[in-house]
Amino acid sequence: SNNAKDLISKMLNVNQTERITAVEALNHDWMKTSSQFLSQRSLNGTLAKLRGYNARRRFKAAIQCVILANRLKNIILARDINDHYRLGPVFAQGTYSIIREGVSKRPDSIGREVAIKEISNSSLPESDKMSLKAEIDVMLELKHPNVIQLY
C-alpha cells in the first residue's frame, strides 16, 4: 500500500535529522490501520513479484561468480611465478599440491623468504575448484601482517 511505502521510505531516510522517530513510526497511519483491514488484502501479486526478484537476484549472482572466476583464471594464467620468485626445493607435498621454498624478486620484498604453494588444478575435483576460487578471492583482498598473503 502507499501508506506502507511511505512509512518505509521515512524509516530508511539516510539523513538522520529527516528520518522518522520511533514514536512517529508508531503513530503513522499505516501502523494504525486495523488488522482486519490488512488481513483482507491479497498478497498473491506481491509474492509472485518477490519470487521473480529473488530468481533474478540468484541468476545475477551466478553470472557474477562465473565472470569473477574467469577473470581470476586469466589473471593467474597471465602471471609467471618465475618473474616474481626464485623457486627453491619442495619441502612438503599433498594430494593436489606441493609447497616449496622461494625467495621474492618483487620490488616491495626483494630477498624475502616465502613458502610457495603450487596447486594441480587439473587433478582437483570440481567441488574443490569452486572452494579454491572462493578462497583465492578472499586471500587476494587480505592485507594483514599476521595473515598469509596471496600474490
N, C-alpha and C positions, 0 to 999 in steps of 0.2 A: 504494500500500500504506500501511498505518498507520505502518509504520516510516519510510517516505519523508516522510509528512506530519509526523511527529514531528520528524525532522531539520530540515526546512524551517522549521517553527514555532520551533524552538530557534535557528536561524540568523537568523531575521528578528525576534527579540525586540528591541523598541525600547530597553529598559533594558540598557545596556552591561554592567552588573555581572552580569545574569542571562543574557546572551547566551552561547551555546556558543563555546568557543575553537576554533581551527583543529585543534589536537591532539585535542580532544574530538570534533570533527566527523569526523575521520579514523578514530576509534575507535568511532564509532556503529555500532549493529547493522546498519543499512541499508547502510553503506559496506562492511561485512564480508560481506554477502550474496554468494554466489557468482554469477559472471556467467552460468553455465549455468542456474541457477535463474531469474535475471532474464530471460534470453533466451526462456524458455518461457512467460512471461506475455504474454497478448494485450493489445494497446493499442488495439484497434479501438473499443471503447466510449469510451475517453479521447479518441481522435482525433475522433470524432463530436461529443462534448461541446465540444471545443476549437473545432471549426468552427462550431458553433452559437453559442458565446460570441463568437467573432470577428465573425460575421454580425450579432449583436445590437449589438455594440460599434460597428461601422461604421454601422448603421442609426441608432443613437442619436446618433452624431457628425453624421450628415447632418441629422437633425432639429434638433439644436442649432445647426447652421450656418444653417438656414432661419430659426429663431427669432431668432438674432442679426442676420441680415440685415434682417429685418422691424423689429426694434427700432431698428437704426441708421437705417433708412429713415424711421421715424416721428419719431425724434429730429431728423434733418436737415430733414424737411418742416416740423416744428413751429417751427423757428428761422428768423427772418427776418434775413438778413445786415445789413440796414439798421439794425436795432436795436443792432448791435454795432460797426459800422464806417461811416465816411463814405467812400463809394466815389469813387475818382478815375478818371482816364483809363486806357484799355487801353494797355499797353506791350509786350505780346507775345501771339502767337496761335499755337495749334497746331491739329491736326486736330480734336480733340474738346474743346478748352478754350481759354480766354483767361486772361491774367494782367493784373490791373490794380492800380494803386496804391490804397492805402487808409490811413485814419487811424483808430486804435482809439477807440471810445467806451466800452470796457469799464472798469469801476471800477479794476481792477488794472493797467491800462496805458493810461490816457487820454492821447491825443496821440501815441502811439507809431505811427511809420510802419510799414506792413506791405505785403506783397505778397499779393494775394488771387487764388487760382486758382479759376475757375468752370468746371466740367466739364459738358458737354452730355450728360446721361445718356441721352436719347432716341436719339442717333445712335451711342452706344457699342456695339460688338459684345458679344454675350452673354458670350463668353470673357473679355473685358476687364472686364466688370462684376463678375465674381467676384473677379478680381485686385484691382480697385479697392476692393471691400468688405473684403477681407483687409488691404489697405494702410491703409484708414481705421481698422480695428480696432486695428492696431498703433500708428498715429500718435496715436490718442486716449489711449493709455497712456503714450506717451513724454513725459518731463518732463526736459529737459536744456538748459542754456543754449546749447550748440553744435549743437543739432539743431532743424530747423524744427518748429514746434509746430502741431498741428491744433486748431482751436477749433470 
